[in-house]
Amino acid sequence: GAVVSQHPSWVICKSGTSVKIECRSLDFQATTMFWYRQFPKQSLMLMATSNEGSKATYEQGVEKDKFLINHASLTLSTLTVTSAHPEDSSFYICSARSISGGTDTQYFGPGTRLTVL
Amino acid sequence: QKEVEQNSGPLSVPEGAIASLNCTYSDRGSQSFFWYRQYSGKSPELIMFIYSNGDKEDGRFTAQLNKASQYVSLLIRDSQPSDSATYLCAAAGTASKLTFGTGTRLQVTL
């Protein structure tokens, strides 16, 4: 159980274009999902918290107009990188919050590797 | 600034030995703690979580928590080459947001 998928697994795009990444919880409902970014040899940095049916909460320094998050259902959150630039190239990972049996944990998707040319 | 500190390593242990990974955290309000394993180029995989002081065992893994010392550790018994990865320690704060350490790279040698 607790499987999270992401699509696409990798994407290459030209500078100035927008890229949408999907995150799905496959076998549980997640009212909260999280979006992280990881640069090479660095740890995960939380970008934003995505709440079903409400606006996302962004971490300090993350531009909400550049990284659009939509959490339209209990199993799907999307991250759109708008007007992507080479410095946005990174490994984007989502996680879904699972509250079950008294435990509150996050399960991660496989990640999306974005390369902006 | 809420921080989670880990030694970056690499920590090298021979196959079959016990690997001991350590983590300290700064936020006394943190209530739950997690260990994730991350292979190169992959996303983190949950290994264990611990909420209460003391030890928690799951197979070859034992997590230890000491809230007074703000210290979390992960022991891996009978280390295998497949355990070679980066191990991330994370502390959960408000709204279950996780703060990650930078990870410790473990190398299990033959």
Contacts between the chains, C-beta under 8 A, distances in Angstrom:
chain1	res1	chain2	res2	distance
A	32	B	95	7.4
A	32	B	96	7.0
A	34	B	97	7.3
A	34	B	98	7.5
A	42	B	102	7.1
A	43	B	88	6.6
A	43	B	100	4.7
A	43	B	101	6.5
A	43	B	102	4.5
A	43	B	103	5.7
A	44	B	44	7.1
A	44	B	88	7.3
A	44	B	100	4.9
A	46	B	97	6.3
A	46	B	98	7.1
A	46	B	99	7.9
A	49	B	95	6.6
A	49	B	97	6.6
A	91	B	43	8.0
A	93	B	43	4.8
A	93	B	44	7.5
A	95	B	98	8.0
A	97	B	96	5.7
A	103	B	49	6.8
A	104	B	32	6.8
A	104	B	92	7.3
A	104	B	96	5.5
A	105	B	34	7.0
A	105	B	46	6.3
A	105	B	49	5.7
A	106	B	34	7.7
A	106	B	46	7.6
A	106	B	96	7.0
A	106	B	98	6.2
A	107	B	46	6.3
A	108	B	36	7.6
A	108	B	43	4.6
A	108	B	44	5.0
A	108	B	45	7.2
A	108	B	46	7.6
A	109	B	43	6.3
A	110	B	42	7.1
A	110	B	43	5.2
A	111	B	42	7.1
A	111	B	43	4.1
